[in-house]
Amino acid sequence: QVQLVESGGGLVQPGESLRLSCAASGLAFSVADMSWYRQAPGKERDLVASISRTGEITNYADSVKGRFSISRDKAKNTVYLQMNSLKPEDTAVYYCKAYSGATTRTYWGQGTQVTVSS
């Protein structure tokens, strides 16, 4: 059974940083494309950042370019989202998503709340 468990969310002030983690289990991590999405209240779930299975290719939403960084650790089966210079508009529930190249299935984590407020 595939599980994606996010952690690292919380309440921070504008300009501060957070690092989100997504630990994957039951998944062939080395052949999974990983990504982070976020959903603010009343809005759709949007892509924030993605990273290829090799880690060589990353993509970011325009709104987070230069502030957020996605990475993965194959030894820990974990993907990270380093978020710097946080803004109130970054407030949302952040979800981890895995697309398995082995099974062609998509999996989601349960989400972690990030709140940026003074």
Helices and strands as residue ranges (DSSP letters): E 3-7, E 10-12, E 18-25, G 29-31, E 32-39, E 45-51, E 58-60, G 62-64, E 68-73, E 78-83, G 88-90, E 92-100, E 106-108, E 112-116
